[in-house]
Amino acid sequence: MADFDDFPPSDPEPEEPPAVVTPAPVIPIVDIPTAEPPPSPSQHGDDQSTVRDSPSEEETETGQSEVDSERPPSTRRKTRRKKKRLVNGVDMTPPAELLRKAERRAKKYRTDKKVDECIAELVRCTALSRVVYGDGDWRLAEAHTNLAAGYLELRGLAPQAQQHAEMSRSILLGGVHTSHSSQTKARILEVLVNMHLILGRALTSQKKFREAEHSLNRASKVCEERLKVPGLNSLEQTDLETRVAIAQGKLYLADKNPSKAARFMEKAEDLIKENHGEDSVQLIPVYQDLGRAHSISGVSYESGSVEIGRTAYALAMAYSASNIAEGEASAETYLEECLGIYQVAYGPHHPDTLRVQDERSRLLVRMGKQEEALEALRFNLRPKMEAFGEYSEEVAESYQLSGTIRLTQGKMEPALKSLKKAHMIQSNLFGAGHKKAKATQQLIDMITKTPSVAAKQTSTDSKKPHFSAIVGRNTQLGGFKAALF
């Protein structure tokens, strides 16, 4: 057997040339903008994560969820989304921030008439206020007052409202609430007024009239004290006084006391007109309550009673302010009813009787019954002089109204005569520089510049004897001795 060494060596194979490696072309990487994906919990560790709010909460906070879902991704507006801070599954949002959110949601639900949701948020606000401010802070009392108002106004639950209002009262009266800021002091007094107001309304609903009267009187006194705070918002103060007056009027209506009810409703009417104008829709329930007060007085008192006259006067003023033809006719009817009752009960010279007569005269002028108004003013002038005196503001008003009526009728001379009498009384009472005297003087000047009055004034002046400082004498000066010499 031959060994391998016996074979001749084979020719070596030629070596292949090394392969030439061509570099691959470099492809540029371009970032394509896409919507940012939501962060995953794995990116933030095992013990901390961020979770977006639920759609309903996000909708409440941003108000953009529904709008953004309808837009394409390219045109969708980016909104800053609220996120809950969770640690081990526990919400770590500060209580103060939760309280602000709950207050906003409560206000929104109240506007949207969502009763159950609003009450739930008010309860949450009360709990969070205790956590944030403590047990004795006035802001906790404010939360209890708001919850009491929600129970009373949204659900009609007077006992629950009374309970929370009393809790608010114990906090406000049991603690010491000091503040160097006038704004904070005004807000504390506002909480105190609202507490007494809600408590009085809740007690009225439960027919606890004496307790309700005491609480509402306290609210009225705190309102007067709040007026002394500097830098007060007059609009808020007037609204607060209006609410208290309406609550007092409703209390006396429920207690079958129409005379006091009409008085407070008149006060509320004046405040609403001052704050919102004479055409405000807030006047409608006030007028309705005045009508109920007059109906109650007609049932509760005998015919011709003074209480019936007072409610008739209040109702007449309400109809007179309506500025419609039907309202003016009703106002005239009620004023005549009131005038007849007062003339029998008080007599023609009583100030209340004269006041009703003046209002009737003004109403007749607005209705275009000038002659009837003038007759009423002439009939009322002598009793006014006997009751108030010849040089009184009431007599001056009668002369001025009479002159104005004559002026609208085109009777310049009688108008000028009446206005001059009014101006003389006003100048004696207030001075020639007073605004009333100035206004009357301007009216007199306007009348005297009319051609008919000016021509007559010129002819009258020409008939007067000319004044001369030199007096003709038939005898010499010096008396008896001078005559002798």
C-alpha positions, 0 to 999 in steps of 0.5 A: 500500500503506497503511502501518501508520500509516494504521490507527487505533490499537486500543483497549488491552486491559484489564490483568488483576488480579495473582494472589493467591498463597496460601501452602502449608500447612506440614507438620511433619516427624517423625523416624521411628526406624529401625534405624541403617544400617551406615556406608558406606566413602564417609563416612570418606574414601578412605584410612580405613574401618571394617569389622565383624568377621566373624560368627564373630569377633563371635559369639565376642566378644559371644555375641549374634549368633544371639540378636539375629538371631532378635529383631524390630528393635524388641526387639533389644538393642543390642550394642556391636560390635567393629570392626577398624581398617583403614588401607589394608587393614591391621589396625591393632589393637594386638598386646596387644589381639589377644593378649587375644582369642587367649587368650580364644578358646584357652580357649573352644576348649579347653573346647569340645574343639575341638582344631585351633582351640585349637592354632591360637590357642595358636600365635597367642598365642606369636607375639603374646607375642613381639611384645608382651613381647620374646624374654626375658620370662617371659610368652613362656615361659608361652605356650610352656608353654601350647602344649606342654601343648596339644600333649601333652594335646590331640594326644598329641604328646610330641616337640613338647611337649618342644621347646616346654617346653625353649624355655620353660626356656631363656627362664626360666633364661636371663633375669633376671626380677625383680618387687617384686610377690608376685603376679607372683613367684608367677605366675613360679614357677607357670610354672616348675612347669608347665614342668618338669611338662609336660617331665617328662610328655613325657619319660615318654611317650617312656620317658626315665624318668631325665630325666623323674624329674629334671624332676618332682623339680625341679617338686616343689622349685619347688612348695615354694619357691612356698609361701614367697610371701606371700598365696598362693592355697592352692587353686591351690597344692594343685592344683599339688602334686596335679598334680605328685604324679600325674605322679610316680606315673604316671612310676613306674608306667611305670617298673615301680616300684609301691612309689614309684608307690603312695606318690605316688598316696597323696599325691595322694589326700590332697591331693584329699581336702583340697581337694575332699572325699572324694567328689570325682570326681578320686579315681577315676583315682588309685584306678585307678592304685593298682590298677595299681600293685598288679597290677604289684607282684604280677607284678614281685615274689615272693609275700610281698614288702614291695613287694606289702604296700605297694601292698596297704596303699595300695589298702586305704586307697583302698577304705576311703575310698570309704564303700561296702560293697563297698569296705570288704570289699575294704579288709579283704581288702587290709589282711589281705594287707598285715598277713600280709606285714608280720608275716612280714617285719618282725615284730609289733612293727614300727611299720608292722605296728602301723599296719596293725593299727590301720587294720584295727581302725578298719575293723572298727568302721566295718563294725560288727564291734566284738568283732573290733575289740576283740580286735585292739586287745587283741592290739595293745596289748602290742606297742605298749607295747614298741615306743613305750612305755607313755606314748605317743600310740599307746597312748593312741589304743588306749585311746581307741578301745577306750573308744569301742567300749565306749561304743557297746555301752552298757558304761559302766564299761569305757568309763570305765576305758579313757577315763581311761587315755587321758586320763591319757596325753594329759595327761602328753604334751600337757598338760590343756589340749590339744584331745585331752585336753579332748575325752577329758575331755568324754567322761568327764564325759558318762559320769559323768553317766549315772544308772547310773554316777552312782549307783554313784559315790555308793555308792562315795563313801559307803563311804569313811572321812570325812577329818578333820584331827584325829588321835586320839592315845593319848599326849601330844605331845613324844616320850620326854621329854614322856612322862617328865614 
